[in-house]
Amino acid sequence: MSPWPLPARIWLPLCLAFFCLAGGCVRTTMVPLSYSPAVDERPECRLSLTVPGFADARGDVEGVGRTEDGRVYYPDRLVEDWVTSAFRRELRSAGCQVSKQPGREAQTNGFILRGSVERAWLRQVSSTEYTVNLELNLRVFRGERRVHAESFKASLQRIAFPRQELPELLMQENLQDLMRVMVPTTLRVCREAADQSARE
């Protein structure tokens, strides 16, 4: 009598799948860069803001990370487009009027938000451990005058059973954590600059 209670055609694929997952084996290293708004508490926004788009300042970097065995995590879209889209969605969710190109008013006295992606890196440390690091630089302009510049960083570390959608979820969570800080800061800076301009 076979020591295995299940037929070989059933338990053998299960064993292979287990060992593949335990060793960090993933069929693909393509990482979809998705985003859902996550900023919970924020002041109501009555501002008109222009967000032309973030620039990729990461240098000559291949992909957005590495697997445990050294394979490259490739994004399914440009990292700077992913960040720009997330930032615009968060600002619109707060009630801001957001445009992509500065109109005549924005060029003279409106707020223009320009940024760059300094770091976006996902690392599979072991078969079950992952780290993600993001760093964005943001510059706030009032017309042609820069009124604020700041770097925002967020990182996370997770112990999780490896599955194909995990890299996507971790990248999204890390960007959401960063936006929870960057969006309220941006709105506060713009409101204070607008109040100061009104007093002058």
Phi, psi and omega in degrees: 000135182292137179291347181268125180288342180250151177299153182300326181295345178260311186284332182295311176298326178295319179295317179297319179295320180297311182293328177295315180292319180297331180268007178080021182284124177233138185296329182221153176250016175282128182247110174294130178262099182247170180200141171231136181305140186223355181289119186274298183256118179209149178292152178295134184256125175242025185261155170254116186239145176247126178237090183298328181139146177280153176255153177270109181250025183279354181080203183276073182250131179269119177072197181237021177157189182221147173278175180301325182265013172092003177286155184272136169274115180259132177281155179271000178206170179293135182300318181295327176291321177300312181292316179301313180299317180297316181296316178297319181296319179295318180294319178293323178297333178278354179100003180287150170272115186243128176239163182267329181237138181291127174278189183297319180293319180294325181292333183260319186215000182274177180262128177241125184251114180243141183213174178215149176267112182270330181203139174208101190218126177247129181230129171269103185288317177216188183297337182234001184245133181228148172229148177226139178225129176233143174218125179238145174248132182235137177234128182253124180246140171252098191068237179261359183262128177281126182252347182196146174214135183202147175258141180237131181234146175213142178216155176213157177227132183226140169254116185208152176292125185295132174213162192297326183274356185299314178304319178299314182295321181291319178297318179295316181298320180294319178292323177298317177300319180292319180295330179298338177261316188290320183294309178300323178296316179299314181295321178296315180299316181293319179296317180295321178293322178292319179295319180295320179295325180290331180281338183281000000 
